[in-house]
Amino acid sequence: MPALPTVDVTLFVHNGAATVGAAIDSVRAQTWPALTLTLVDDGSTDATPDILAGFAARDPAIRLHRIRRNGGAVAAFQRGFWFGDADFLLPKSADDLLAPDFIERCMAVLLAHPDCAMCHAGGLVFTGAGDVQSIYPPEHRLHATGPDPLARSRAVMAGYTSSPAFWGVYRRAASDTLSPIRSRAGWDHVVLAELALAGEIRHVPEVLYWRRDGGKPVAALARAATEQARAGLPLDDTLAEHRWRTPLITTAYAHQEMFAAARLSHADRLAMMDAVPEVFRGRWLSGLRREAAVLAADLPRQIARLDAVSATEQRWLAHQLAAAIDAAAAIVPEIDLTMFALELNARAGEPCRAAA
């Protein structure tokens, strides 16, 4: 009988002393026998390093890697694709739990469908006390199949909603085609849309992924997914980016940025960039318009700051605000930000251009 393919599990954690032990136990209890487990301590300052060291001391099959300074969620997930060399991998957080047959059930799908890039499972939300709070509805499970990569990617853009559809078993041949993950709101949306260009995304319908306490507000996730937040810097600084102010717009526009450099022909890249506003406006139009309106209301205050800062700060802040306007104009062009764009591009030392 041929040997089972190995799955590399990379579990990353920052200050997760209260939950990481249960998360590790849920990996070690998997019925799929061929797996490796790497524990990555992402600069923890609580008891997490001691807990991880204890697991590694008791189980020589566990590998332990310590990052000396916390790099944030985006960098942690990126590392989840780097450790190990097996043909399949599972990035893992330190909060959520897996049913014992999670990997086995996902691997059955991946092995039965060689064109499948990732398989996940149905999920539920449980509280810290262990009570089931809710079960994610069936439409939260991704199913992007078929021979057309553009149709698969479009299906992901139209359907991806919650993280149980993100934390799956990935085929490394597909994940290796992904671009480096940018620190942007909606980065997980972008990862899956690009992954669908490389292969199918399927799911196991049974509830095998157990999410602790549910998700965070979109605004909080957007703030956390910035370079400034990763470095512990203030987000309203004159040197900060400002696209975190419009998380839904940024999520949509980040897809256009990804498709511009995707492994596709020029015509297909352009077609997908053109599809982005249509798809996301169909999902989130009221929220997109609301974000653009709030941005427009705040721009006079932001532009007024330019007169009180140094020349370098002025150029940088003007450039960052103009980038936020460009994203809004691409996704919600009916909110007219043209005059703001003209002024900011002039302040940034760029040729004046209309926002639309």
NORJO-V199869 format. One record per backbone hydrogen bond with DSSP energy under -0.5 kcal/mol. NH is the residue of the N-H (numbers start at 1). CO is the residue of the C=O. E is the energy in kcal/mol with one decimal. If there is no record, write none. Layout:
BEGIN
[[NH & CO & E] [NH & CO & E]]
END
This chain:
BEGIN
[[7 & 34 & -2.0] [8 & 6 & -0.5] [8 & 88 & -2.7] [9 & 7 & -0.7] [9 & 36 & -2.9] [10 & 8 & -0.6] [10 & 90 & -1.9] [11 & 9 & -0.6] [11 & 38 & -2.7] [12 & 10 & -0.6] [12 & 92 & -2.3] [13 & 40 & -2.4] [19 & 16 & -1.4] [20 & 16 & -3.0] [23 & 19 & -1.8] [24 & 20 & -2.6] [25 & 21 & -2.4] [26 & 22 & -1.9] [27 & 23 & -1.2] [27 & 24 & -0.6] [28 & 24 & -2.7] [29 & 25 & -1.4] [30 & 27 & -1.7] [31 & 100 & -2.5] [33 & 31 & -0.7] [35 & 33 & -1.3] [36 & 7 & -2.1] [37 & 61 & -0.7] [38 & 9 & -2.9] [39 & 37 & -0.5] [39 & 63 & -3.3] [40 & 11 & -3.0] [40 & 38 & -0.6] [41 & 39 & -0.6] [41 & 65 & -2.6] [42 & 13 & -3.3] [42 & 40 & -0.8] [43 & 41 & -1.5] [43 & 67 & -1.4] [49 & 46 & -0.5] [51 & 47 & -1.9] [52 & 48 & -2.7] [53 & 49 & -2.4] [54 & 50 & -2.0] [55 & 51 & -1.9] [56 & 52 & -2.5] [57 & 53 & -2.3] [58 & 54 & -1.5] [59 & 55 & -1.4] [62 & 59 & -2.0] [63 & 37 & -2.7] [65 & 39 & -3.1] [67 & 41 & -3.4] [67 & 65 & -0.5] [68 & 66 & -0.5] [75 & 71 & -0.5] [76 & 72 & -2.1] [77 & 73 & -2.6] [78 & 74 & -2.2] [79 & 75 & -2.1] [80 & 76 & -1.2] [81 & 77 & -0.6] [81 & 78 & -1.3] [82 & 79 & -1.7] [83 & 79 & -1.4] [88 & 6 & -0.9] [89 & 170 & -2.4] [90 & 8 & -3.0] [92 & 10 & -2.7] [97 & 210 & -2.7] [99 & 208 & -2.8] [102 & 99 & -2.3] [105 & 101 & -2.7] [106 & 102 & -2.2] [107 & 103 & -3.0] [108 & 104 & -1.7] [109 & 105 & -1.2] [110 & 106 & -2.3] [111 & 107 & -2.8] [112 & 108 & -1.5] [113 & 109 & -1.4] [116 & 113 & -2.5] [117 & 200 & -3.2] [118 & 200 & -1.3] [119 & 169 & -2.0] [120 & 202 & -1.6] [121 & 164 & -0.7] [122 & 204 & -1.4] [122 & 206 & -1.7] [124 & 209 & -2.0] [125 & 134 & -3.2] [126 & 211 & -2.6] [127 & 131 & -2.7] [130 & 127 & -2.2] [133 & 125 & -3.4] [133 & 131 & -0.5] [134 & 125 & -1.4] [136 & 123 & -2.1] [140 & 137 & -2.3] [141 & 138 & -2.0] [144 & 201 & -2.4] [145 & 143 & -0.6] [149 & 147 & -0.8] [152 & 148 & -2.1] [153 & 149 & -2.4] [154 & 150 & -2.4] [155 & 151 & -2.2] [156 & 152 & -1.8] [157 & 153 & -2.3] [158 & 154 & -2.2] [159 & 155 & -1.3] [160 & 156 & -3.0] [165 & 162 & -1.7] [166 & 163 & -2.7] [167 & 163 & -1.9] [168 & 166 & -1.8] [169 & 119 & -2.6] [170 & 89 & -3.2] [170 & 168 & -0.6] [171 & 117 & -3.1] [172 & 87 & -2.6] [172 & 170 & -0.6] [174 & 171 & -1.3] [175 & 171 & -2.4] [176 & 172 & -2.4] [177 & 174 & -1.7] [178 & 175 & -1.5] [184 & 182 & -1.7] [187 & 184 & -1.4] [190 & 186 & -2.0] [191 & 187 & -2.3] [192 & 188 & -2.0] [193 & 189 & -2.2] [194 & 190 & -2.5] [195 & 191 & -2.5] [196 & 192 & -2.1] [197 & 193 & -0.5] [197 & 194 & -1.1] [198 & 194 & -0.6] [198 & 195 & -1.6] [199 & 195 & -1.0] [200 & 115 & -2.8] [201 & 144 & -2.2] [202 & 118 & -2.3] [204 & 120 & -2.6] [205 & 203 & -0.5] [208 & 122 & -1.9] [208 & 206 & -1.0] [209 & 122 & -2.0] [210 & 97 & -2.8] [210 & 208 & -0.5] [211 & 124 & -3.4] [211 & 209 & -0.6] [212 & 210 & -0.5] [213 & 126 & -3.7] [213 & 211 & -0.5] [221 & 217 & -2.2] [222 & 218 & -2.4] [223 & 219 & -2.1] [224 & 220 & -2.1] [225 & 221 & -1.4] [226 & 223 & -0.8] [230 & 226 & -2.0] [231 & 227 & -1.6] [232 & 229 & -1.2] [233 & 228 & -3.2] [237 & 234 & -0.8] [240 & 237 & -1.6] [245 & 242 & -1.4] [246 & 243 & -1.3] [247 & 244 & -0.5] [250 & 246 & -3.0] [251 & 247 & -2.2] [252 & 248 & -2.2] [253 & 249 & -2.9] [254 & 250 & -2.5] [255 & 251 & -0.9] [255 & 252 & -0.9] [256 & 252 & -1.1] [257 & 253 & -2.1] [258 & 254 & -2.1] [259 & 255 & -3.0] [260 & 256 & -1.8] [261 & 257 & -0.6] [261 & 258 & -1.3] [262 & 259 & -1.2] [264 & 262 & -2.4] [269 & 265 & -2.7] [270 & 266 & -2.4] [271 & 267 & -2.2] [272 & 268 & -2.3] [273 & 269 & -2.2] [274 & 270 & -2.4] [275 & 271 & -1.4] [276 & 272 & -1.2] [277 & 273 & -0.6] [278 & 274 & -0.7] [279 & 275 & -2.6] [280 & 276 & -2.5] [281 & 277 & -2.5] [282 & 278 & -1.5] [283 & 279 & -0.9] [284 & 280 & -3.2] [285 & 281 & -1.2] [288 & 284 & -2.7] [289 & 285 & -2.7] [290 & 286 & -2.1] [291 & 287 & -2.3] [292 & 288 & -2.2] [293 & 289 & -2.3] [294 & 290 & -2.3] [295 & 291 & -2.5] [296 & 292 & -2.4] [297 & 293 & -2.1] [298 & 294 & -1.5] [299 & 295 & -1.5] [300 & 296 & -0.6] [302 & 298 & -1.9] [303 & 299 & -3.1] [304 & 300 & -2.0] [305 & 301 & -0.9] [305 & 302 & -0.6] [306 & 303 & -1.4] [307 & 304 & -1.0] [308 & 305 & -1.6] [309 & 306 & -0.9] [314 & 310 & -2.8] [315 & 311 & -2.4] [316 & 312 & -2.3] [317 & 313 & -3.3] [318 & 314 & -2.4] [319 & 315 & -2.2] [320 & 316 & -2.3] [321 & 317 & -2.5] [322 & 318 & -2.3] [323 & 319 & -1.8] [324 & 320 & -1.7] [325 & 321 & -2.0] [326 & 322 & -2.7] [327 & 323 & -2.0] [328 & 324 & -2.0] [329 & 325 & -3.0] [330 & 326 & -1.7] [331 & 327 & -1.4] [332 & 328 & -3.5] [335 & 332 & -1.8] [336 & 334 & -1.0] [337 & 335 & -0.6] [341 & 337 & -2.3] [342 & 338 & -2.6] [343 & 339 & -2.0] [344 & 340 & -2.6] [345 & 341 & -2.7] [346 & 342 & -1.7] [347 & 343 & -2.2] [348 & 344 & -2.3] [349 & 346 & -1.1] [350 & 345 & -3.0]]
END
